[in-house]
Amino acid sequence: MQIHVVQQGDSLFSIANTYQSSIGGIINANELDAPDNLVIGQALVIPIVGQFYFVQPGDSLYSIASRFNMTYQELAQINNFPVGNMLPVGLRLYIPEPPTKPPITSNAYIEPFGDSVSETLENAAEKTAPYLTYLAHFSYRVNRDGTLQPPPLGNLRQIAEANNTAQMLVVTNLEDEGFSDELGHIIVTVQAVQNTLLDNIVNAAQAGGYSDVHFDFEFLPPDDREAYNAFLRKAKDRLSQAGLLMSTALAPKTSATQEGAWYEAHDYGAHGEIADFVVLMTYEWGYSYGPPMAVSPLDQVRRVVEYALTEMPANKILLGQNLYGYDWTLPFVQGGAAARAVSPQQAITIARENNVPIQYDYTAQAPFFTYTDNEGNNHEVWFEDARSIQAKFNLIKELGLLGISYWKLGLAFPQNWVLLNDQFTITKL
């Protein structure tokens, strides 16, 4: 599989010819809605077996081969290139697929709104379930007496089962429109509520065909850190007796002493010990009410993961990944209007309609652009593309993480699923 960044003068014909691919294959892989009107800086996935590498200044057969986990002799033989010759800059070298693909555990949250599951969400589930280990139903809300409010489920169970995708029952301390510290305190400190809650969770999980119970308790009072740990130990014992796995969601911390309402009650070491696996919520640096920036900048994500690895093994970590970006109206004003969430596909459409090139931040490993709307307002858009998701896949491979967890289905990002399937073997329970 190849990633190509559109340059001035490119056409689908020239790109397909460069990589010995087909126009139809490129259109389908990227779900292009305007194939004759590409955007400068737009990243495209090129569906070929293996990939091509174009020699850069300073490259050698040895350095290129090392980059792709080959020997320089193998690289030279595959490309019929004499080992002793000077490599010309721009020479196209073929890099074959690796003999095996590493396994990956992949999860995606799905969040219906209202009383039913929309057709859009069911379509998203059907399209992505083949690439998922878990489909996470967000969320079962806890009432103050320990009973549960289930989300609408529609045909999601049937879709998961048809694709051999396990279901994850997500339990939250959401109340009204936000996470409630007061509700969270009740859950982790009142034994009677816990007993009722665990009874209800086990019943719901067994009736609904769930494999994993996932606790996403956020903004707990800092003093409830140990109470939360104790609750998780109790829950783990009960769920294990019922044959269920248990996982948790963790705020993106970079140290054990990190302060803030989102972080302090989340004990990385304890969760790593108790849970079968955890999801690191490594996104929302750029968020709807914050200043424009990448949603999950790679340098910041790496800091969180490197801290997590001091507290738990890599094979318990799912890297959190957003499937969306934001469109901010400038100038940014704290407390002003929220940025608009956009899918990667929508972001490309916005750039095309406003005739602006897409740029790329190599520190954050994220694409962005600016434009002026018809009313004269300036905008800044940060989103995800094939390059940014490839950077996360590289991090997962480098650090030997268990896998990836997506927030959330419903916004189109076809390149992600093409690359995920190309580079990994999806674990199915």
N, C-alpha and C positions, 0 to 999 in steps of 0.2 A: 504494500500500500504506500502511496506517495502523497505528500502534501506539497501543493504548488501555490505560490502567492502570485496573484495576477499582476502583471506589469503592463505599462503603456504599450499598446499595439497587440496585446494577446487576444486571441480568439479561441473558442473551444476547438476549432479545427487545428490550430497551431499547437495548442496544449496537448490534445490527444495525440498528435503526430510526434511531439517531443518524447512522450512517454510510452509510445506504442499502445495506447489505450483507444477507447472509442468515445465519440461524442455522446451517444446514448448512455453509456456506462457512467460518464461523468455527471450528466444531468440527473440520472437516477440516484447516484450515491449522495449527491448534494441537494437533491430535491429542488433544483433550480427552477424558479418560476419565470425568470427572464434570461434564458441562456444566451441570447444575443446581445445582452447589455450587462456585461461583467463590470464589477467595481474595482478600480485600482486599489491594490492592497488586500483584496478579498482572498481568503485562504480556501482552496479547493482540495478535496480528497480525490485522488486519482486511483480508481480501482484496477490495480495491476498486482501480479504476483511478485513479491519482493519490492525493490525500489531502486531508483537510480541516484547516484551521487555525482555532483559536478565538482571537479577539482578546484580548490581555492588556493590562493597564494600561500606558500609555506607548507602545503600538504606533502606527505610522502605516502608511499604504499603502506608503510608500517603504521603511520598515524591513522590513516583511514581504516585500515584493517582492524586496528585496536578499538576504534570507535564502534565498530559493528561486530566485535567479538569473533574476529576471524584471524587467520595468519596472513601475512603479506603474500606468502606463496599461493595460498588459496585464492586470494583476491586477484593476483596476477594471472593465475591459470584460468579462472572463470571469465576474465575479460580479454584473454589472449594478449596480454601486455608483457613485454620482456622486463624481467625484474631489474636489470641494470639500467634501463632507460630513464631519462628525465620525464617527470609527469608534466604535460602541458596544462596550464590553467584553463579550465572550462571543459576538459575532457570528461565525457560521460562514462561512469563506471557502473556496472550492474551489481547490486547487492542482493543475494538471494534471501528468501525467507529463512529464519532460523529453523533448525530441524524440529524443535518442539516449542510449544507455546506454554507459558506458565499459567497455572490455574489462578482464577480470581473469584472472590466472593463479591457479588454486586447486589446492592439494595437500592430501591427507589421508593421514596414516600409518595403517596397519592392522597390528596386532600379534597374530598368532595365538599361542596357548599350547599346549604339548604337541606331539603328533605330527600334528595335523590342524587344519583351519580349521573353527571351530564354525559351526553354522547361523546363530547370531545375527550373527556377523561377515560371513558371506556375504550375509545379508539386508541388513545395513547397507551393504555395498559395492554391492549392486544398487540400493538406494534412493538412494544419494548419487552414484554414478558419473556420472549425467547432468550433475551440477553441478561435476565435477572435471576439471581439466586433467591432473593426475597422481594416480595411486593408488600410494602409497609402501609397498613391502613391507618391513616392519621385523621382523627384519633379517638380513642375511647376516653371520654372525660370522666374523672372521678367526682362523684357527689360527696357532700360533706359527711354522709352517713356510710360511705364506703361502697355504695352501689355505683353502677357504671351507666354512662350514656353512650351507646355505640354510635358510630358514624353511619350514614347511609352506605350500603355495600353494593347495591345493584347486582350486576353480573360479575363483579370482580373475583369472587371465589371461583366461579366457573372458568374465567379467563386464566387465572393462575394455575388451576389444576390441569387445564388443557395444554399448558406449556411446561408442566413439571416445575412450576415456580412455587416455592414455599411462601406461606403467608406469615407476616409479622403483625402482631397485635400491639399497637402503640398506645401506651397509657400515659396521660398527661395530667398536670394540675392546671389545665386551662379552665377559666371561669369567666363567663361573659366573653370579652374580646381579648383577654390577655392571660398570661401566667400569673397565678395568685400565690403570693408568698404565704398568705394566711391559710389557704387550703393546703398548700404543701406542708406547712407546719403541722396541721391536723393529721395528715396522712402519715408522716414519719414519726409522730410522737404518741398517737392515741391507739393503743393496742386493739381495742374493740373495732375501730374503723379499719385497721389493717387486716384483722381476721375476716371481716365481711368483704373487704376489697379482694383479698387473695382468693376467697371462695368464689366470688363473682368472676375474677379473671380466669381461674381454672375452668369454670363452667363455660364461659364464653369461648375460651381457646379450644376446648374439646368439641364444643358444638359447632364451631366455625371452621374447624380443620386447620388451626394455626400450628406452626412449628416453634415459633419464638415469641416471647413476650418482651417488649422493649419499653423501658421506663425513660421518659423524657420529662423529668421534673426540673423546671427552670425557675430561677430567681427565688430559690429557697433561702430562708434567713441564714446568714453565715453561722450562727450558733447551732444550727441543725445539721452541721456536717457529719458529726458522729452518729446522730440519730438516723440520718439518711443511710449511712454505711450499715448500721444495724438492721434497718428495714430491708436493705438489699440482701443481706445475709439470710434473713428470715424468708424473704421472697424466693431466693435461690433454692433453699431447701425444699420449700413447698412445690415450686415449679419442677424441680428435678424429680420429685416423687411422682409427679403427673406426666413425666416424660417430655417436658418442655424445656427448650433452651431459654436463656435470659440474656438480654443485652441492654445497654444503656447509651444515652446520648450525653456527650460531655462538651461543655463550653470550651472555646479555644484558648487554653492557658499556655503560658510560656514559663511559668515557675509555680512551685507549690505555694508560694506566699502571695500570689497575684491577688490584688484587692479588687473589689467591685461586686455588686449584687449578683451578677451573672456567674461569677467564678468561685466564690469562697466555699460554698457548700459542696462543690464537686471535687472529690478526692481521687486524683488519677490513680494513685497507688492502690487504693482500696477497690476501685472499680475494676482495675486490671486484674486484681486477685479474685474478685467475686464473680464477675460477669463472664459469660462465654466469649463475648466480644463487645467492643464499644464502637460508637460512631463519634468521631471528632467533628464538631460543627465548624469546619474550617472555611467559613464564608461570611459574608456581610461586613467586611471591612468597608467596602463601599455599600451603603444602604440607603433606603428611600429618603430618610430625613437627615442624612449626612452629606458631606461634601463629595464632589465627583472623584471617584477613584475605582480601581479594579475591585470587583466583588470578592475575589479570592486570589490576591497577589501571591505569586509563588514564594517570594522571599519570606513573607509573613507566615504562609502555610508551613514552610519548612521549619521555621522556628518552633511552631506548635508541635509538629511531629517529632522533632529532635528532643524536645522536652518530654513528650509522652514516652519516648523510647527509654528514658531514664527511669520510668515508673512501671512499665509493663512491656511484655514481649510484642514484637512486631506482628506476630501471627494472631494477635487479638484486635488489631486496629483496622477499622474501615475509615478511609479518608473521605471527609465530607466534600461534596462538589455541587456547586450551583449549576442549574440548567437555564439560567436567565442572566440578563444584565439590566442596566438602568439608563434612562434618558433624563438627564438633569437640565432644568431651565436655569440659565445663568443671568445675573450673578447669583451664586449660592448664598442664601440668607438662612442662618440658623433659626429654626422654628417656622420657616416659610413653607411653601408648597412642597409636597412630596414628589420625589422623582418617580417617573413612570416605569414600571417593570416591562421589559421587552424580551422576546426570545432572540436567540442568535439569528434566526431567519428574518425576524422583523427588523433587527438592527441593520442588516445588509440592505433590506428594502429602503429603509430611511436614508442610508448613505447614497444609494442609487438615485432615489427620487430627488435628492438635494445636490446631486452631482459633486460629491466630496469624496476624497480618497480615504481609505482606512489606514490608520497608522498602527504601530505595534510597540509596546513598552517591553523591552527585553529584561528589565529588572523584575517587573510584575508578571511578565509573560502573559500579557493580555492585550487584545486589540481595542482601539478607541478611535473616535473621530469627533469633530465639531461641525456644527452647521447652523444656519440661520433660517428660522421658519418664515412662513408667509406674512406673519405679523411683525417681523423684525426682531423676534426674540432669539438670542443665542442659546445654543444647546451643547452639551457634552455627553457623549454616549460611551459607556464601557460595557463590553459583553464578552462572550466566549466564542472561540472558533477552534478549528482543527489544531492549530499550533498550541493554543493554551491548554487544551485537554491533553494533547500529547505530552506537554511538560509535566502534567500531573501523573500520567501513566508512567513516565520515566522515573518520577519520584517514587511511585509505588514499587517499581521494579528494583530501583537502586537500594531502597531501605527494606525490601522484603515484606511489605505490609500485606495483611490478609486481603484487602480489597478496597472497594469504593462504595460510597453511599450518596445517592443523588437527591437533592431537594430542588424541585419536586416535579413530578410528571405533569404535562399539560402545555408546556411551552416547547415548540419544535426546535430540536438540535440534532438533525439526522447524522451529521458527521461524527458525533460522539459514539453512536451505536455502531457505525461502520468500523471505526477505529478500535473500539472495545472488542468487538467480535474478531477483528483481524489479528489482534496482538495477544489475546488471552483465550484460554479455555474456560468458559463460564462454569463455575461449580454448581451442580444441581444436587439437592439433598436426596 
